């Protein structure tokens, strides 16, 4: 008679494959992918979701493990502390980068009104529907959080460390970025494009004057770039994934300009802010050593990465 361990081995792979199909089916139905097959105009976004879902099925042998335990919840406090004290530890290059960011933001701000007028000139019912059903929900979490849940589900069912890691860190990035972005929002209290007639990108009420405006930075853009950076950082060995992640994040940011909810400089600031938050969380969420299998036409082996930061 076959041993129990052999029976488990025989059935493990089919169960894993079945779990992948179930997760993909549920997720695809959530995005109305069936409708996409019959009407491509409804949303090209579902294609990106499917690619990202199936990218998580590729496992590697690394030592970077993130689990839903006490350490994970403590990481929220650690990342919050590191976020606030990080400027104290900046080196000269990081300060120059920050100055460059401020300078570029100022340049974009000088063109905010022209960009806003042009975006509203080309705005139509079609563009409104594209951003409403295709890209804006990434920033609001309607799409991104179910995606992270799918990563976690696959990671738990298939024992896939990468999927679990991306899902947990992605949720953390979304939640913390939603908190951190309120600092510049309340600090600057910038008017949104639709608040004034005519629109004026240079109206900043400053802190302690109420919380009605809060245009700078874009919260949607900050959150979507934070999550995109987690996924892109994890799958940087798959060139297509970072391209897809940042393309989705960029289009999600543009949706805020199309909807006349934010200035272009709000979106640019949110993108950089979200990227920085995502990189901080991903770096802190992983151990210093990462071992990844590598193979070329001439040799096969492993690549060992050691984080000195």
C-alpha positions as CSV (number, residue, x, y, z in Angstrom):
1,X,0.0,0.0,0.0
2,X,1.3,3.5,-0.8
3,X,2.5,5.5,2.2
4,X,0.5,8.5,3.4
5,X,3.4,10.9,2.5
6,X,3.4,9.5,-1.1
7,X,-0.3,10.1,-1.4
8,X,0.1,13.6,-0.1
9,X,2.9,14.3,-2.6
10,X,0.8,12.9,-5.5
11,X,-2.2,15.2,-4.6
12,X,-0.2,18.3,-3.5
13,X,0.5,19.6,-7.0
14,X,-3.1,19.2,-8.3
15,X,-4.4,21.0,-5.2
16,X,-1.9,23.8,-5.7
17,X,-3.0,24.2,-9.3
18,X,-6.6,24.1,-8.4
19,X,-6.1,26.8,-5.7
20,X,-4.5,29.0,-8.3
21,X,-7.4,28.6,-10.6
22,X,-9.9,29.3,-7.9
23,X,-8.2,32.5,-6.8
24,X,-7.7,33.6,-10.4
25,X,-11.4,32.9,-11.2
26,X,-12.7,34.8,-8.2
27,X,-10.4,37.7,-8.9
28,X,-11.2,37.8,-12.6
29,X,-15.0,37.8,-11.9
30,X,-14.4,40.7,-9.5
31,X,-12.9,42.6,-12.3
32,X,-15.5,41.5,-14.9
33,X,-12.9,40.0,-17.1
34,X,-15.5,37.9,-18.8
35,X,-17.0,41.1,-20.1
36,X,-13.6,42.2,-21.2
37,X,-13.4,39.3,-23.5
38,X,-16.5,40.4,-25.3
39,X,-16.0,44.1,-25.1
40,X,-12.4,45.3,-24.9
41,X,-13.5,48.9,-24.4
42,X,-14.7,48.2,-20.8
43,X,-11.2,47.8,-19.3
44,X,-7.7,46.9,-20.3
45,X,-6.8,46.9,-16.6
46,X,-7.9,43.4,-16.0
47,X,-5.0,42.1,-18.2
48,X,-2.6,43.8,-15.8
49,X,-4.3,42.1,-12.8
50,X,-4.0,38.7,-14.4
51,X,-0.3,39.1,-15.2
52,X,0.4,40.3,-11.7
53,X,-1.6,37.4,-10.1
54,X,0.2,34.8,-12.1
55,X,3.6,36.4,-11.5
56,X,3.2,35.6,-7.8
57,X,3.1,31.9,-8.6
58,X,6.9,32.0,-9.3
59,X,8.6,31.1,-6.0
60,X,12.2,31.7,-5.1
61,X,14.5,30.3,-2.3
62,X,15.2,33.4,-0.3
63,X,15.5,34.1,3.4
64,X,13.2,37.1,3.4
65,X,10.1,35.9,5.3
66,X,7.1,38.0,6.2
67,X,4.3,36.4,8.3
68,X,1.1,37.6,9.8
69,X,2.4,37.6,13.4
70,X,3.4,40.0,16.2
71,X,6.6,41.0,14.3
72,X,4.5,42.1,11.3
73,X,2.2,44.3,13.4
74,X,5.2,45.8,15.2
75,X,6.7,46.7,11.8
76,X,3.9,49.3,11.5
77,X,5.4,51.1,14.5
78,X,9.0,50.6,13.3
79,X,8.3,51.9,9.8
80,X,6.4,54.9,11.2
81,X,9.4,55.8,13.5
82,X,11.9,55.3,10.6
83,X,9.8,57.5,8.4
84,X,9.9,60.4,10.8
85,X,13.5,60.1,11.7
86,X,14.9,59.3,8.3
87,X,15.7,62.9,7.3
88,X,18.1,63.1,10.3
89,X,20.1,60.2,8.7
90,X,20.1,61.5,5.2
91,X,23.5,61.9,3.5
92,X,24.5,64.6,1.1
93,X,23.3,62.7,-2.0
94,X,19.9,62.2,-0.3
95,X,19.6,65.9,0.5
96,X,20.5,66.8,-3.1
97,X,17.8,64.4,-4.3
98,X,15.3,66.1,-2.0
99,X,16.3,69.5,-3.3
100,X,15.9,68.3,-6.8
101,X,12.5,66.9,-6.0
102,X,11.4,70.3,-4.6
103,X,12.8,72.0,-7.7
104,X,11.0,69.7,-10.2
105,X,7.8,70.2,-8.2
106,X,8.1,73.9,-8.5
107,X,8.6,73.6,-12.3
108,X,5.6,71.4,-12.6
109,X,3.6,73.8,-10.4
110,X,4.4,76.7,-12.7
111,X,2.6,74.6,-15.5
112,X,-0.2,73.4,-13.3
113,X,-2.8,75.7,-14.7
114,X,-1.9,75.0,-18.3
115,X,-2.0,71.2,-17.6
116,X,-5.3,71.5,-15.8
117,X,-6.9,73.5,-18.7
118,X,-5.6,71.1,-21.3
119,X,-6.8,68.0,-19.4
120,X,-10.3,69.5,-19.0
121,X,-10.3,70.4,-22.7
122,X,-9.7,66.8,-23.8
123,X,-11.9,65.4,-21.1
124,X,-14.9,63.4,-22.3
125,X,-17.4,60.8,-21.1
126,X,-15.1,58.2,-22.5
127,X,-12.0,59.3,-20.5
128,X,-14.2,59.7,-17.4
129,X,-15.3,56.0,-17.8
130,X,-11.8,54.8,-18.4
131,X,-10.4,56.4,-15.3
132,X,-13.5,55.6,-13.2
133,X,-13.6,51.9,-13.9
134,X,-10.0,51.3,-15.0
135,X,-7.5,53.3,-12.9
136,X,-9.0,55.4,-10.1
137,X,-10.0,52.4,-8.1
138,X,-6.3,51.4,-7.7
139,X,-5.7,54.6,-5.7
140,X,-8.9,54.2,-3.6
141,X,-8.0,50.6,-2.8
142,X,-11.1,49.1,-4.5
143,X,-8.8,47.2,-6.9
144,X,-5.4,47.2,-5.1
145,X,-6.6,45.7,-1.8
146,X,-8.4,42.6,-3.4
147,X,-5.2,42.1,-5.4
148,X,-3.1,42.1,-2.1
149,X,-5.7,39.7,-0.6
150,X,-5.2,37.4,-3.7
151,X,-1.4,37.5,-3.1
152,X,-1.9,36.6,0.6
153,X,-4.4,33.8,-0.2
154,X,-2.0,32.3,-2.8
155,X,0.9,32.6,-0.4
156,X,-0.9,30.8,2.3
157,X,-2.4,28.0,0.2
158,X,0.6,27.3,-2.0
159,X,3.3,28.1,0.7
160,X,4.6,30.8,-1.6
161,X,6.7,33.2,0.4
162,X,6.8,35.9,-2.3
163,X,3.0,36.0,-2.7
164,X,2.5,36.3,1.1
165,X,5.3,38.9,1.5
166,X,3.9,41.1,-1.3
167,X,0.3,40.9,0.1
168,X,1.2,41.7,3.7
169,X,3.7,44.5,2.8
170,X,1.4,45.9,0.2
171,X,-1.4,46.3,2.7
172,X,1.0,47.9,5.1
173,X,2.2,50.3,2.4
174,X,-1.4,51.2,1.5
175,X,-2.4,51.9,5.1
176,X,0.7,53.8,6.2
177,X,0.8,55.9,3.1
178,X,-2.8,56.9,3.7
179,X,-1.7,58.2,7.1
180,X,1.6,59.8,6.1
181,X,0.1,61.7,3.2
182,X,-2.1,63.7,5.5
183,X,1.0,65.5,6.9
184,X,1.6,67.6,3.7
185,X,-2.2,67.8,3.1
186,X,-2.8,69.5,6.5
187,X,0.5,71.4,6.4
188,X,-0.1,73.1,3.1
189,X,-3.9,73.0,2.8
190,X,-3.8,73.7,-0.9
191,X,-6.9,74.4,-2.8
192,X,-8.1,71.9,-5.4
193,X,-8.6,72.9,-9.0
194,X,-12.4,73.0,-8.6
195,X,-12.4,75.1,-5.4
196,X,-11.9,78.4,-7.0
197,X,-13.3,80.2,-10.1
198,X,-11.1,80.7,-11.9
199,X,-8.8,77.9,-10.7
200,X,-5.6,79.0,-9.0
201,X,-2.8,76.6,-8.3
202,X,-1.0,79.0,-5.9
203,X,-3.6,79.2,-3.1
204,X,-2.2,77.6,0.0
205,X,-4.1,78.3,3.3
206,X,-1.3,76.7,5.4
207,X,-1.7,74.7,8.6
208,X,-4.4,75.3,11.3
209,X,-6.8,76.9,8.9
210,X,-9.2,73.9,8.6
211,X,-9.1,70.7,6.7
212,X,-11.3,71.3,3.7
213,X,-8.9,71.6,0.9
214,X,-5.9,69.2,1.3
215,X,-4.9,69.0,-2.4
216,X,-1.1,68.6,-1.9
217,X,-0.1,65.7,-2.2
218,X,-2.6,63.4,-4.0
219,X,-3.6,60.7,-1.5
220,X,-4.7,58.3,-4.3
221,X,-1.4,58.6,-6.1
222,X,0.6,58.2,-2.9
223,X,-1.1,55.0,-2.0
224,X,-1.0,53.4,-5.5
225,X,2.7,54.2,-5.9
226,X,3.4,52.8,-2.4
227,X,1.7,49.5,-3.3
228,X,3.2,49.4,-6.8
229,X,6.7,49.9,-5.4
230,X,6.2,46.9,-3.1
231,X,5.2,44.6,-6.0
232,X,7.8,46.1,-8.4
233,X,10.6,45.7,-5.7
234,X,9.7,42.1,-5.1
235,X,9.5,41.1,-8.8
236,X,12.4,43.2,-10.0
237,X,13.8,40.0,-11.5
238,X,10.8,40.0,-13.9
239,X,11.2,43.2,-16.0
240,X,7.6,43.2,-17.2
241,X,6.2,43.5,-13.7
242,X,7.7,46.8,-12.6
243,X,6.7,48.3,-16.0
244,X,3.1,47.2,-15.5
245,X,3.1,48.3,-11.8
246,X,4.3,51.8,-12.5
247,X,2.3,52.2,-15.6
248,X,-0.9,51.4,-13.7
249,X,0.2,53.8,-10.9
250,X,0.9,56.6,-13.4
251,X,-2.4,56.2,-15.1
252,X,-4.1,56.1,-11.7
253,X,-2.4,59.4,-10.8
254,X,-3.5,60.9,-14.1
255,X,-7.1,60.0,-13.3
256,X,-7.0,62.6,-10.5
257,X,-6.0,65.2,-13.0
258,X,-8.7,64.1,-15.5
259,X,-11.3,64.3,-12.7
260,X,-10.2,67.8,-11.8
261,X,-9.5,66.7,-8.3
262,X,-5.8,67.5,-8.2
263,X,-3.1,69.6,-9.9
264,X,-0.3,67.8,-11.8
265,X,2.2,68.8,-9.1
266,X,0.0,67.1,-6.5
267,X,0.2,63.9,-8.5
268,X,4.0,64.2,-9.0
269,X,4.5,64.8,-5.3
270,X,2.3,61.9,-4.4
271,X,4.1,59.6,-6.8
272,X,7.5,60.4,-5.3
273,X,6.1,60.3,-1.7
274,X,4.5,56.9,-2.3
275,X,7.6,55.5,-3.9
276,X,9.7,56.5,-0.9
277,X,7.2,55.0,1.5
278,X,7.1,51.8,-0.5
279,X,10.8,51.4,-0.6
280,X,11.1,52.0,3.2
281,X,8.5,49.4,4.0
282,X,10.0,46.8,1.6
283,X,13.5,47.3,2.8
284,X,12.5,47.1,6.5
285,X,10.2,44.1,5.8
286,X,13.0,41.9,4.5
287,X,16.0,40.3,6.1
288,X,19.4,41.4,5.0
289,X,20.2,38.3,3.1
290,X,18.3,37.2,0.0
291,X,19.2,34.1,-2.0
292,X,17.6,33.8,-5.4
293,X,18.2,31.0,-7.9
294,X,19.7,32.1,-11.2
295,X,20.3,30.3,-14.5
296,X,21.9,31.2,-17.8
297,X,22.8,29.3,-20.9
298,X,26.3,28.6,-19.4
299,X,25.6,28.0,-15.8
300,X,23.1,27.6,-13.0
301,X,23.3,28.5,-9.4
302,X,22.2,31.1,-6.9
303,X,22.6,34.8,-6.4
304,X,23.2,36.1,-2.9
305,X,22.2,39.7,-2.1
306,X,23.2,41.3,1.1
307,X,21.6,44.6,2.2
308,X,24.2,46.9,3.9
309,X,21.6,49.6,4.8
